[in-house]
Amino acid sequence: MSQDRLIKMITKGDAKGVGKGHVYYTVFNNKNKKDPGAKHTERKYNPVAKAHTDYTQKK
């Protein structure tokens, strides 16, 4: 896996805060974003919270 496109994504957990801090790694091309200042967000399954939560890019 190419390390230059690898980003670390972290979650704040669900509404109660369960699963906070779970980390997910994904490949994303930061150079093709429409807004370079905005962080990438995805909705992924959080196995700790056992629900889908929002993950945001961590620098």
Backbone hydrogen bonds, N-H to C=O, Kabsch-Sander energy under -0.5 kcal/mol:
donor,donor_aa,acceptor,acceptor_aa,energy
5,R,2,S,-0.5
7,I,26,T,-3.0
8,K,58,K,-0.6
9,M,24,Y,-2.8
10,I,56,T,-2.4
11,T,22,H,-1.4
12,K,54,D,-0.7
14,D,18,V,-1.8
17,G,14,D,-1.2
20,K,17,G,-1.2
21,G,11,T,-2.4
22,H,19,G,-1.5
24,Y,9,M,-2.8
26,T,7,I,-2.0
28,F,5,R,-2.9
28,F,26,T,-0.5
30,N,28,F,-1.1
32,N,29,N,-1.1
33,K,30,N,-1.1
38,A,35,D,-1.3
42,E,55,Y,-2.4
44,K,42,E,-0.7
44,K,53,T,-2.1
46,N,51,A,-3.0
50,K,46,N,-1.6
51,A,46,N,-1.3
53,T,44,K,-2.7
55,Y,42,E,-3.6
56,T,10,I,-2.4
57,Q,40,H,-2.0
58,K,8,K,-2.9
